[in-house]
Amino acid sequence: MSSSLRQGITLPWRSQLYFIAMITKHLLANGEIRYLQQRTLTKQKNLHTLSFYICPG
């Protein structure tokens, strides 16, 4: 097998892996942001409920 042929095989495979990694990273980042937003919302709700119990009205 010549080196140029081997390069022709490894390059698309590498770029494909890189592409998949980028998509996964992007999806993970979006998921994390959504998760964090949800957590913050829940925290705020909990705080609101707590303050309501402490001083109703």
N, C-alpha and C positions, 0 to 999 in steps of 0.2 A: 504493500500500500504506500503510495507516494504521500509526502507531507502535505502537498496542496490539496489532495483529495481528503485527507484526514481533517484539514482545516475546514474544508467545505462541509464536512459532516458535523464537526464540533461547534462551528460558529452559530448556525441556526438553533442548535440545541441550547447553547449558552444564552442566546438572546431570548429564546422561548422561556427558559428558566427565569431570566431576569424580568421578563414581561409578567410572568405569573407572580413572581415575588412582589413586583410593584403593585399589581392589582390587589394581592392579598394584603399588603401593607396599607393600601388606600382603604380597603374595606374594613380592616382592623381599626384604623384611625377613626373612620366614621362611626364604627360601632362603639368605640371607646368614648367618643365625644357624646354620642347619644346616651350611653350608659351613665356618664358623668352628669349630664343634664338631668337625667331621670333621678339620679341619686340626690342632686342638689334640690330638685323639686320636692322629693320625698322629705328631705331634711327640713325644708322650709315649711312644708305642711305639718310636720311633726312639731316644729317650733311654734307654729301658729296655734296648733291644738293645745300645746303645753301652756302657752301664754293665756289662752282662753280659759283653761282650767284654773290657772293661778289667779287671774283677775278677769272673771267673766264680764262680758259687755264690751 
